[in-house]
Amino acid sequence: MTPDAGPPAGGRRRRGWAAGAGVVFAVAVVAVFLVVVGRGPQAPVSGECVAEPGAEQQDVDVDDSPEAAWEHEPGQEFTVYFATGGLPARYAGFVGQGAGLWSHSPCLQAVAVAECPEGERCSEVVAAESRRGRGGSTDGESQGRDRGGVRYGNTIRLYTDVLDRESDNGALATVVHEMGHALGLVHRNDRGSVMNAVTDDNTDPMPDAVDFANLTAIYGAPADSAVRP
Ligand SMILES: [Zn+2]
């Protein structure tokens, strides 16, 4: 037995344990702090797929009926599907081409699929008979399903009896135009724009820089990129 060895040793051990626990506690606090900071504040950085406050669209026809923006997680890129399962092959092909064109937009991908994936953002694209006698040659329409100013669904109707008489260029321009509405764009004033209220066989079906800038005004853009090449 060594009377001097007990209490001091125990004391050191206890101090050792206490000091160790303090370090563990400090590490735990730092870890928790890092986890909290790492997840970050939920408010995303403006400009990273978040519309800049007050961002205005260019060249818009103020008389056109408004379109809503798709619900999406702020700061996240997102996909809008276009379901073409019931379409004749000619028009399913145009929707596929249109999806490729609109996907040049930052922050959103447009993807043509046969059926709307469950629970995803999706516009149906259906073939329909034109409503003759209503005084127009409307060859397509887009109708959003919106709630509280946010889009959760959409239907594009392609009046194929009219479109069948148009050139591939003209019909593609119509499809791209209606897909633009589905994504949240309104009509442009520029008569050469695919988003002008009137398109025809001579319309360039390619959305231009203003269209992509307008989508950026709605959905923002990644901080490190503009329009995808
Ligand atoms: Zn239109």
Residues whose N, C-alpha, C, O or C-beta is under 5 A from the ligand:
A	BS01	ZN	A197
